[in-house]
Amino acid sequence: MQNLDFTAIDIIGLILGLFSVFIGIRYPDWDFKLKLKHRSILTHSPLITVLFVYIYLNKQTGFLGFGGEREIGFRYFIMGFSIGMGIHFLYDLFPKGWKGSALLHIPILNRKIKKWGSITLFILFTVISFVMALKLSNSIEETILFLIFGLLLLGLNRKKEEKLIRPTGSFLLLFLGIASYIDPEFYRLLTENMKTLWTAGETGVKIVFTLIS
């Protein structure tokens, strides 16, 4: 199996990335704080993440004073925030019923988007969130780190959301698929070490869920 060097991961970035994953999963529900209808498309979409990426790419600001490598702390923050939001959208894809507050809301028109429109947009928003996060990854190690953060977040929220299998399965399918498409080296790592990774993944998932149970 290819040697991985996780010592190259920026420590401050790691802390900000983990912190922002938990912010990202909660941000869409700020529609309540902003006096918007639930599942407003203003917060239940990657609009704010697009703004973050724009700021990062144009280097118009620093983030909490951390600089270097195009604001590495801000890059990790965006990655974690995007993963958190994507996981929130995955939860929203599995409501108890597709009616009322389960549907996306357009505030300007004050209208709900119908079931299949909401489903399509939630899938699109999830994909966009994961693509933005993974496009910012500079290494296989960073990609694996945020994969672990995502699984940790899903595990910690399983009781609150009362969902685990479908969101986790969807997360793995989308995350690994997008990461493999974006990074040929990551795809090669997966295909060449599938059996080893599967065994390691099973062990890792068992450990994580034992620790948080």
C-alpha positions as CSV (number, residue, x, y, z in Angstrom):
1,M,0.0,0.0,0.0
2,Q,1.2,3.5,-0.8
3,N,3.0,5.2,2.1
4,L,0.9,8.0,3.5
5,D,2.5,10.9,5.5
6,F,-0.1,12.5,7.7
7,T,2.7,14.5,9.5
8,A,2.5,16.9,6.6
9,I,-1.0,18.0,7.6
10,D,-1.1,21.5,9.1
11,I,-2.1,21.3,12.8
12,I,-3.9,24.6,12.9
13,G,-5.6,23.7,9.6
14,L,-6.6,20.3,11.1
15,I,-8.2,22.0,14.2
16,L,-10.0,24.6,12.0
17,G,-11.2,21.8,9.6
18,L,-12.6,19.7,12.4
19,F,-14.2,22.8,14.0
20,S,-15.8,24.0,10.7
21,V,-17.3,20.5,9.9
22,F,-19.5,21.0,13.0
23,I,-20.3,24.6,11.9
24,G,-21.1,23.5,8.4
25,I,-23.7,20.9,9.4
26,R,-25.5,23.4,11.5
27,Y,-25.3,26.5,9.3
28,P,-28.3,25.6,7.0
29,D,-30.7,25.7,10.0
30,W,-29.7,29.2,10.7
31,D,-32.7,30.0,8.6
32,F,-34.5,30.1,11.9
33,K,-32.2,32.7,13.3
34,L,-32.4,34.8,10.2
35,K,-36.2,34.7,10.4
36,L,-36.5,32.7,7.1
37,K,-38.8,29.9,6.4
38,H,-37.3,26.5,7.2
39,R,-35.2,25.0,4.4
40,S,-34.8,28.4,2.8
41,I,-32.7,28.1,-0.4
42,L,-30.6,31.0,1.0
43,T,-29.1,28.8,3.7
44,H,-29.9,25.3,2.3
45,S,-27.6,25.8,-0.7
46,P,-23.8,26.2,-1.1
47,L,-24.1,30.0,-1.7
48,I,-22.0,31.0,1.3
49,T,-19.4,28.4,0.5
50,V,-19.1,29.8,-3.0
51,L,-18.5,33.2,-1.4
52,F,-15.8,31.7,0.8
53,V,-14.1,30.0,-2.2
54,Y,-14.2,33.3,-4.1
55,I,-12.5,35.1,-1.2
56,Y,-9.9,32.4,-0.8
57,L,-9.0,32.3,-4.5
58,N,-8.8,36.0,-4.8
59,K,-6.9,36.3,-1.5
60,Q,-8.9,39.3,-0.4
61,T,-8.6,38.5,3.3
62,G,-7.0,36.4,5.8
63,F,-8.7,34.0,8.2
64,L,-8.2,34.6,11.9
65,G,-4.8,36.0,11.1
66,F,-3.3,32.8,9.8
67,G,-1.4,33.2,6.6
68,G,1.0,31.2,4.3
69,E,0.2,28.8,1.5
70,R,-2.7,31.0,0.4
71,E,-4.2,31.1,3.9
72,I,-3.9,27.4,4.6
73,G,-6.2,27.7,7.7
74,F,-8.9,29.3,5.6
75,R,-8.6,26.5,3.0
76,Y,-9.1,23.8,5.7
77,F,-12.0,25.8,7.1
78,I,-13.7,25.9,3.8
79,M,-13.1,22.2,3.2
80,G,-14.6,21.3,6.6
81,F,-17.5,23.7,6.2
82,S,-18.4,22.3,2.8
83,I,-18.3,18.7,4.0
84,G,-20.5,19.6,7.0
85,M,-23.0,21.3,4.7
86,G,-23.0,18.4,2.3
87,I,-23.8,16.0,5.1
88,H,-26.7,18.2,6.2
89,F,-28.1,18.1,2.7
90,L,-27.8,14.3,2.7
91,Y,-29.9,14.2,5.9
92,D,-32.4,16.5,4.3
93,L,-32.7,14.0,1.4
94,F,-34.3,11.4,3.8
95,P,-37.2,13.2,5.6
96,K,-40.1,11.4,7.1
97,G,-42.3,12.8,4.3
98,W,-41.8,15.1,1.3
99,K,-44.3,17.8,2.3
100,G,-44.3,21.1,4.3
101,S,-41.0,22.0,5.8
102,A,-39.2,19.1,4.1
103,L,-39.4,21.1,0.8
104,L,-37.0,23.8,-0.2
105,H,-38.3,27.3,0.1
106,I,-37.7,30.3,-2.2
107,P,-38.0,33.4,0.0
108,I,-38.4,36.1,-2.7
109,L,-41.3,34.2,-4.4
110,N,-42.5,32.8,-1.0
111,R,-43.0,29.4,-2.7
112,K,-42.1,25.8,-1.9
113,I,-40.2,23.8,-4.5
114,K,-42.1,20.5,-5.2
115,K,-40.8,17.1,-4.1
116,W,-38.7,16.1,-7.1
117,G,-37.4,19.6,-7.6
118,S,-36.3,19.6,-3.9
119,I,-34.7,16.2,-4.2
120,T,-32.8,17.1,-7.4
121,L,-31.5,20.4,-5.8
122,F,-30.5,18.7,-2.6
123,I,-28.5,16.1,-4.6
124,L,-26.9,18.9,-6.7
125,F,-26.1,21.0,-3.6
126,T,-24.5,17.9,-1.9
127,V,-22.3,17.2,-5.0
128,I,-21.3,20.9,-5.3
129,S,-20.4,21.0,-1.6
130,F,-18.2,17.9,-1.8
131,V,-16.6,19.0,-5.1
132,M,-15.6,22.4,-3.7
133,A,-14.1,20.7,-0.6
134,L,-12.2,18.1,-2.5
135,K,-11.0,20.5,-5.2
136,L,-9.2,22.4,-2.4
137,S,-7.4,19.3,-1.2
138,N,-3.7,19.3,-1.9
139,S,-3.0,15.7,-1.0
140,I,-4.4,12.2,-0.6
141,E,-3.7,12.6,3.2
142,E,-6.0,15.7,3.3
143,T,-8.7,13.9,1.4
144,I,-8.6,10.9,3.8
145,L,-8.6,13.3,6.8
146,F,-11.8,14.9,5.7
147,L,-13.3,11.5,4.9
148,I,-12.7,10.6,8.5
149,F,-14.1,13.9,9.7
150,G,-17.3,13.2,7.7
151,L,-17.7,9.7,9.1
152,L,-17.1,11.0,12.6
153,L,-19.8,13.7,12.1
154,L,-22.3,11.1,10.8
155,G,-21.6,8.9,13.8
156,L,-22.0,11.7,16.3
157,N,-25.3,12.8,14.7
158,R,-26.9,9.4,14.4
159,K,-29.1,9.7,17.5
160,K,-30.1,13.3,16.9
161,E,-31.0,12.7,13.2
162,E,-32.3,9.1,13.8
163,K,-30.6,8.2,10.5
164,L,-27.3,6.4,9.9
165,I,-27.2,3.8,7.1
166,R,-28.6,5.8,4.2
167,P,-26.8,9.1,4.9
168,T,-23.5,7.2,5.6
169,G,-23.8,5.0,2.5
170,S,-24.7,8.1,0.3
171,F,-21.7,10.0,1.8
172,L,-19.2,7.3,1.1
173,L,-20.5,6.8,-2.5
174,L,-20.4,10.5,-3.3
175,F,-17.2,11.4,-1.5
176,L,-15.2,8.5,-2.8
177,G,-16.6,8.8,-6.3
178,I,-15.9,12.6,-6.5
179,A,-12.5,12.2,-4.9
180,S,-11.5,9.5,-7.4
181,Y,-12.7,11.6,-10.3
182,I,-10.8,14.7,-9.1
183,D,-7.6,13.0,-8.1
184,P,-6.3,10.1,-10.2
185,E,-3.8,9.3,-7.5
186,F,-6.6,8.8,-5.0
187,Y,-8.5,6.6,-7.4
188,R,-5.3,4.5,-7.9
189,L,-4.9,4.2,-4.2
190,L,-8.5,2.9,-3.9
191,T,-8.3,0.4,-6.8
192,E,-4.8,-1.0,-5.9
193,N,-5.5,-1.4,-2.2
194,M,-9.2,-2.1,-2.1
195,K,-9.0,-5.1,0.1
196,T,-6.6,-3.5,2.6
197,L,-8.7,-0.3,2.7
198,W,-11.9,-2.2,3.2
199,T,-10.5,-4.1,6.2
200,A,-9.0,-0.9,7.6
201,G,-12.3,0.9,7.0
202,E,-14.3,-1.7,8.8
203,T,-11.9,-1.6,11.8
204,G,-11.9,2.2,11.8
205,V,-15.7,2.5,11.6
206,K,-16.1,0.0,14.5
207,I,-13.6,1.9,16.6
208,V,-15.3,5.3,15.9
209,F,-18.8,4.0,16.6
210,T,-17.6,2.2,19.8
211,L,-16.0,5.4,21.1
212,I,-19.1,7.5,20.4
213,S,-21.7,5.0,21.5
